Amino acid sequence: MSDRIRVVIAKPGMDGHDRGAKIIARALRDAGMEVIYTGIFQTSESIVETVLQEDADVLGVSILSGTYEHYAKEIGGMLRENGLGDVLFLLGGTVSRQDVNRLKGYGVAEVFGAGAHTQDIVGYIREWAAAREKAG
């Protein structure tokens, strides 16, 4: 992994509310990470293709529409199928806490619900990157 953490921020489906995704993208960029924001109305295929093409370390998916389980399952599967199972897959938005364990079963490492502090997200990614670097 390079010194700079590469993060793809994506908005799947028909959810056009991207204010939160843009706030997270800016916070990660301000924290020194390289951020690629895909924009709204992305397909799972286009998101995974971006992760692959950009050689991303982290994928952050923002979903406010309630379709988070569908996309977590689909994107998680596609990441594994494309040899990207080591990419840190984060999910944010409006997510029911009772669904978090099921989402983690699809490959989501952590869920940051609406109102999560940007510094918590930055810290989580940095801790993951440090552990990954240490592991070799």
Phi, psi and omega in degrees: 000139177290172179297332183261129180282128180260124185235131170259128175250127187226152177236099181279159172073204187266009179286110183264005181272103187244012181302312180298317180298320179291324177295316179295316179302316180294318180297318179292320177297316178297335178275004176095007179271154175270122187241131174246114179259123186280342186088181185273168174062042180269151172270161176301319180300315182292326178294311181295323177298320178296316178302316180294309183295325182271358182051049184286149175269329187226141171238122174249121181248128180252125181223123178247356189272353182091002180263022187298324181294316178304310184288324177299315180295313183294310182292318177303316178296317180293324176299313179297316181298332182261015178071025183249027182294344179271357176287133178288116184255111180248147180234136179223161178126211181269099185230132177289129181301330181291346180264354188301313181298321178296318179297321178296330175294339177271357179113358177288127181281320181204153179243129176244107183286174178305134180090000177298144179283135181300325180293331176293321180291313177302313180299317180299314181295317180297318178297318178299314182296321179294318178295321179295317179297317181296322181290340174099000000 
